Structure formats: structure tokens, C-alpha cells
Amino acid sequence: VLINPAEVEATVFVRRRIDARDVGVHAVTTGSPPDGYWLNGLSVDPPTVTLQGNPNIIAEMGSFVDTLPVDLSEAVGKTTVETPLSLPAEVQALDNSGNVIGNVVVTAQIAPLRGDLLVERPVELINDRGTLTLTVEPPEVTILLSGPLPILNEIEANPDLVRVVIDVLDLQA
């Protein structure tokens, strides 16, 4: 095959499409994480989409498109939800490959709040054979616990979860 001429010069005019625009995706949430937890991170995949449709409507939409609300009121740990975009009927969203998408994936990271709890507990003796007269001094100790608030709240509600114990089985006079 012979191609003549071997080289050509071409001029291509590139213009922006007025019926399409790239925008960020904004995850909308409702509800608050349970007591003792906080929203540590929120991400959307894909983070951007191309809106295509009626140019007047796209111009009014701004630089972000919202998701439908994702409820966080019962969420703890890593929560992933597939949710639709909140789009007018005359507009569609495209991913970076040009495919029409209706849903995005919202990932919320709900972490426990951390705190401190000061508790007083009596010192308990276990495995006492009754052969020695035992005295505990001090009879009660104060402990500072640090950690996730949900666990600290559980300890506060149920004092038997934290005990101070001394095993006296091998204690000599």
C-alpha cells in the first residue's frame, strides 16, 4: 500500500461543550452518629462526574452535585452505602469513561470518641486459704481509665466490669 502524501497538516478546532460540565460530588448526610461516636471521615466514589443535558439547568446547578441523603444515625465503624445522585430529569451524570451512572458510593468512617473515667474500686483478695490474717492497705484504689467513650460508659453503668484483685494463694507470712 502506498500513501501519498506521507504527511499532512490539519487544523482542528476544539471548543467546550455547552451541554456538559465536570462537577464535584457532595455527600449529603442526615442524622448524627450514636452517642460516644463522631464522623471521622466521609468520601465519595467517584469524587467527580460530568453532567450532561440541558445547558441552562447545568449552569444553574453550580460546581457540585448532591447525593440523596445517607442516614448516619445507626452507623459505627466503616459504613459504605451506594446512593443515587440528586439530579434533575433533564440532566444525567457520566463517569470518567463516559458511562452514564446513577449511583455513587459514599463511605463514612464513624469512630468512637475517646475520654477518661476515674473509678474507685475496693481491693478484693482471692484464693485466701484462711491460714493467715490478711490486711489490705489501702482498702480501695482509684483508677484512671482512658479509651473509647462507649466502653467507658458501659464500665460506668456496670461497675463489676472493672475489679481490683490480688491473688493471695502463694502468699507467705
Contacts in CASP RR format, 6 or more apart in sequence:
PFRMAT RR
TARGET T0000
AUTHOR 0000-0000-0000
METHOD contacts of the structure
MODEL  1
VLINPAEVEATVFVRRRIDARDVGVHAVTTGSPPDGYWLNGLSVDPPTVT
LQGNPNIIAEMGSFVDTLPVDLSEAVGKTTVETPLSLPAEVQALDNSGNV
IGNVVVTAQIAPLRGDLLVERPVELINDRGTLTLTVEPPEVTILLSGPLP
ILNEIEANPDLVRVVIDVLDLQA
18 55 0 8 1.000
19 52 0 8 1.000
19 53 0 8 1.000
19 54 0 8 1.000
19 55 0 8 1.000
19 58 0 8 1.000
20 50 0 8 1.000
20 51 0 8 1.000
20 52 0 8 1.000
20 53 0 8 1.000
20 58 0 8 1.000
20 94 0 8 1.000
21 50 0 8 1.000
21 51 0 8 1.000
21 58 0 8 1.000
22 48 0 8 1.000
22 49 0 8 1.000
22 50 0 8 1.000
22 51 0 8 1.000
23 48 0 8 1.000
23 49 0 8 1.000
23 50 0 8 1.000
23 51 0 8 1.000
23 61 0 8 1.000
23 62 0 8 1.000
23 63 0 8 1.000
23 64 0 8 1.000
23 65 0 8 1.000
24 47 0 8 1.000
24 48 0 8 1.000
24 49 0 8 1.000
24 63 0 8 1.000
24 64 0 8 1.000
24 65 0 8 1.000
25 44 0 8 1.000
25 46 0 8 1.000
25 47 0 8 1.000
25 48 0 8 1.000
25 49 0 8 1.000
25 64 0 8 1.000
25 65 0 8 1.000
25 67 0 8 1.000
25 85 0 8 1.000
25 104 0 8 1.000
26 44 0 8 1.000
26 64 0 8 1.000
26 65 0 8 1.000
26 66 0 8 1.000
26 67 0 8 1.000
27 42 0 8 1.000
27 43 0 8 1.000
27 44 0 8 1.000
27 67 0 8 1.000
27 70 0 8 1.000
27 106 0 8 1.000
27 108 0 8 1.000
28 66 0 8 1.000
28 67 0 8 1.000
28 68 0 8 1.000
28 69 0 8 1.000
28 70 0 8 1.000
28 86 0 8 1.000
29 39 0 8 1.000
29 42 0 8 1.000
29 69 0 8 1.000
29 70 0 8 1.000
29 71 0 8 1.000
29 72 0 8 1.000
29 108 0 8 1.000
30 69 0 8 1.000
30 70 0 8 1.000
30 71 0 8 1.000
30 72 0 8 1.000
30 73 0 8 1.000
31 71 0 8 1.000
31 72 0 8 1.000
31 73 0 8 1.000
32 72 0 8 1.000
32 73 0 8 1.000
33 39 0 8 1.000
33 72 0 8 1.000
33 73 0 8 1.000
33 75 0 8 1.000
33 76 0 8 1.000
33 110 0 8 1.000
34 73 0 8 1.000
34 74 0 8 1.000
34 76 0 8 1.000
34 150 0 8 1.000
35 149 0 8 1.000
35 150 0 8 1.000
35 153 0 8 1.000
36 112 0 8 1.000
36 113 0 8 1.000
36 148 0 8 1.000
36 149 0 8 1.000
36 150 0 8 1.000
36 153 0 8 1.000
37 76 0 8 1.000
37 110 0 8 1.000
37 111 0 8 1.000
37 112 0 8 1.000
37 113 0 8 1.000
37 149 0 8 1.000
37 150 0 8 1.000
38 110 0 8 1.000
38 111 0 8 1.000
38 112 0 8 1.000
38 113 0 8 1.000
39 72 0 8 1.000
39 108 0 8 1.000
39 109 0 8 1.000
39 110 0 8 1.000
40 109 0 8 1.000
40 110 0 8 1.000
40 111 0 8 1.000
41 108 0 8 1.000
41 109 0 8 1.000
42 106 0 8 1.000
42 107 0 8 1.000
42 108 0 8 1.000
42 109 0 8 1.000
43 106 0 8 1.000
43 107 0 8 1.000
44 67 0 8 1.000
44 104 0 8 1.000
44 105 0 8 1.000
44 106 0 8 1.000
44 107 0 8 1.000
45 104 0 8 1.000
45 105 0 8 1.000
45 107 0 8 1.000
46 95 0 8 1.000
46 96 0 8 1.000
46 101 0 8 1.000
46 104 0 8 1.000
48 96 0 8 1.000
49 65 0 8 1.000
49 85 0 8 1.000
49 93 0 8 1.000
49 94 0 8 1.000
49 95 0 8 1.000
49 101 0 8 1.000
49 104 0 8 1.000
50 93 0 8 1.000
50 94 0 8 1.000
50 95 0 8 1.000
50 96 0 8 1.000
50 98 0 8 1.000
51 58 0 8 1.000
51 61 0 8 1.000
51 65 0 8 1.000
51 87 0 8 1.000
51 91 0 8 1.000
51 92 0 8 1.000
51 93 0 8 1.000
51 94 0 8 1.000
52 58 0 8 1.000
52 91 0 8 1.000
52 92 0 8 1.000
52 93 0 8 1.000
52 94 0 8 1.000
53 90 0 8 1.000
53 91 0 8 1.000
53 92 0 8 1.000
54 88 0 8 1.000
54 90 0 8 1.000
54 91 0 8 1.000
57 88 0 8 1.000
57 90 0 8 1.000
57 91 0 8 1.000
58 91 0 8 1.000
61 88 0 8 1.000
61 91 0 8 1.000
65 85 0 8 1.000
65 86 0 8 1.000
65 87 0 8 1.000
65 93 0 8 1.000
66 85 0 8 1.000
66 86 0 8 1.000
67 83 0 8 1.000
67 84 0 8 1.000
67 85 0 8 1.000
67 86 0 8 1.000
67 104 0 8 1.000
67 106 0 8 1.000
68 83 0 8 1.000
68 84 0 8 1.000
68 85 0 8 1.000
68 86 0 8 1.000
70 81 0 8 1.000
70 83 0 8 1.000
70 106 0 8 1.000
70 108 0 8 1.000
72 79 0 8 1.000
72 108 0 8 1.000
72 110 0 8 1.000
75 108 0 8 1.000
75 110 0 8 1.000
76 110 0 8 1.000
76 112 0 8 1.000
77 109 0 8 1.000
77 110 0 8 1.000
77 111 0 8 1.000
78 107 0 8 1.000
78 108 0 8 1.000
78 109 0 8 1.000
78 110 0 8 1.000
79 107 0 8 1.000
79 108 0 8 1.000
79 109 0 8 1.000
79 110 0 8 1.000
80 105 0 8 1.000
80 106 0 8 1.000
80 107 0 8 1.000
80 108 0 8 1.000
81 105 0 8 1.000
81 106 0 8 1.000
81 108 0 8 1.000
82 103 0 8 1.000
82 104 0 8 1.000
82 105 0 8 1.000
82 106 0 8 1.000
83 103 0 8 1.000
83 104 0 8 1.000
83 105 0 8 1.000
83 106 0 8 1.000
84 102 0 8 1.000
84 103 0 8 1.000
85 93 0 8 1.000
85 101 0 8 1.000
85 102 0 8 1.000
85 103 0 8 1.000
85 104 0 8 1.000
87 93 0 8 1.000
87 102 0 8 1.000
92 100 0 8 1.000
92 102 0 8 1.000
93 100 0 8 1.000
93 101 0 8 1.000
93 102 0 8 1.000
94 100 0 8 1.000
94 101 0 8 1.000
95 101 0 8 1.000
112 147 0 8 1.000
112 148 0 8 1.000
112 149 0 8 1.000
112 150 0 8 1.000
112 151 0 8 1.000
113 148 0 8 1.000
113 149 0 8 1.000
114 146 0 8 1.000
114 147 0 8 1.000
114 148 0 8 1.000
114 149 0 8 1.000
115 146 0 8 1.000
115 147 0 8 1.000
115 148 0 8 1.000
115 149 0 8 1.000
115 152 0 8 1.000
116 144 0 8 1.000
116 145 0 8 1.000
116 146 0 8 1.000
116 147 0 8 1.000
116 152 0 8 1.000
117 144 0 8 1.000
117 145 0 8 1.000
117 146 0 8 1.000
117 152 0 8 1.000
117 155 0 8 1.000
117 156 0 8 1.000
118 142 0 8 1.000
118 143 0 8 1.000
118 144 0 8 1.000
118 145 0 8 1.000
119 142 0 8 1.000
119 143 0 8 1.000
119 145 0 8 1.000
119 155 0 8 1.000
119 156 0 8 1.000
119 159 0 8 1.000
119 162 0 8 1.000
120 140 0 8 1.000
120 141 0 8 1.000
120 142 0 8 1.000
120 143 0 8 1.000
121 140 0 8 1.000
121 141 0 8 1.000
121 143 0 8 1.000
121 159 0 8 1.000
121 162 0 8 1.000
121 163 0 8 1.000
121 164 0 8 1.000
122 139 0 8 1.000
122 140 0 8 1.000
122 164 0 8 1.000
123 136 0 8 1.000
123 138 0 8 1.000
123 139 0 8 1.000
123 140 0 8 1.000
123 141 0 8 1.000
123 164 0 8 1.000
123 165 0 8 1.000
123 166 0 8 1.000
124 163 0 8 1.000
124 164 0 8 1.000
124 165 0 8 1.000
124 166 0 8 1.000
125 134 0 8 1.000
125 136 0 8 1.000
125 165 0 8 1.000
125 166 0 8 1.000
125 168 0 8 1.000
126 165 0 8 1.000
126 166 0 8 1.000
126 167 0 8 1.000
126 168 0 8 1.000
126 169 0 8 1.000
127 167 0 8 1.000
127 168 0 8 1.000
127 169 0 8 1.000
128 134 0 8 1.000
128 168 0 8 1.000
129 169 0 8 1.000
132 168 0 8 1.000
132 171 0 8 1.000
132 173 0 8 1.000
134 168 0 8 1.000
134 171 0 8 1.000
136 166 0 8 1.000
141 164 0 8 1.000
143 162 0 8 1.000
143 164 0 8 1.000
145 152 0 8 1.000
145 155 0 8 1.000
145 162 0 8 1.000
154 161 0 8 1.000
155 161 0 8 1.000
155 162 0 8 1.000
END
